[in-house]
Amino acid sequence: MAELAHMSEQELKEYISNAEKVLENRKSEKRKEVLSEIHRLAQSIGVNVEIIDKKSRSRRGGKVPPKFQSPVNAADKWSGRGMKPNWMKELLDKGYKEDDMRI
């Protein structure tokens, strides 16, 4: 650890970057080993296994285009998901209708 204290900022950044790469490679190799063992064990009892990668099945999608826009301030937009924004509540209280704000 003493040698780290004498490194420049750039040297430390490179050291950290290299360490992160080594760690990722080790994780990847370990994952391959575990998956191979799972498949081997499954075959030994006559079972087919399909591994579903969580990362590729993310439920989070991209941005949703806005469905509503304030007739008073064009910068105020809302996708229609989640809670109604305050600007929309205020306009509804003033007598505007949701259809007046639909894009």
N, C-alpha and C positions, 0 to 999 in steps of 0.2 A: 504493500500500500504506500510506502514511503516514496517509491518511484513515481506514483501518480501525482503526488504533490509538486513534483518538479517539472511536470509536462506543461507545455503551452496549451492554450485553449483549443487551438486547431488539432494538436496531437491528441488531446482528450476526446474531442469530437470523433476523430478517426478511430480511436481505440474503442469508443462506445459503439460506433457504427459497425466495426468489425466484430465486436462481441455479440451484437444483435443478430448479425448474419450467421455467425456460428450457432447461436441459440436457435434460430429459425431452422437451420439445417438439421440440427439434432432433433428438434420437435418433429420435423417432417420425416426423418428416418425412423423415429420411434413410432410415429403414426403408421407408417408403412409396415413395420414389424408387427404391430398390434393387429392391423387389418388382415395381414397374411395369416397370423395365428388364428384369428376368428374364422377365416375361410377354411383353414386346415381342420380346425375342430368341427366346424359344421359339416364338412365333407365326410369326416370320420363317422358321423352318425346319419349320413344320408340326407342332409338338409341343405337347401340352397339359401344363401344369405345375400340380401341386397343392402348395401350401406347407403344411407341417405345423408348427404353432407348438409348439416344445419346451415352453414354459411351460404350455400347456394339456394336455400329455400327460405330466405328471409321474408317475413311478412311485410316488412317496411317497403313501401313502394316509393316512387318518385313524388315530386310535388304535384298536387292536384290543381288544375286550373281553377281560377275563381269563377263562382256562379253568380255572385252578387257584387254590385258596385254602388257606392253612395252617389246619389244624384247631386249632392251638395259638394262633395270633395272626391274627385276621380281617383285620388290616391288610396282611398279607403276601399279595400276589396276583401271578400271573404269567400272561401271555398264551399261553404255550406256544411262543413264538418266541424264537430266540436261545439263549444258554447258560442252563442251569438255574440259578436263584438259589441262593445258599448256604443259605437257610432250607429249601429243598426238599431239597437234598442231605443236610443234617443229618437231616431227618425220615426220608428214605429209609434212611439209615444206621441209624436207631433202629428200623427195622422197618415203618414206614408204607409203604403202597403208593400209587402214583400215583392209582389210582382212589379212594383215600380222600380225596384232595385235589381231585378234579375237581368243578367247579361244575355 
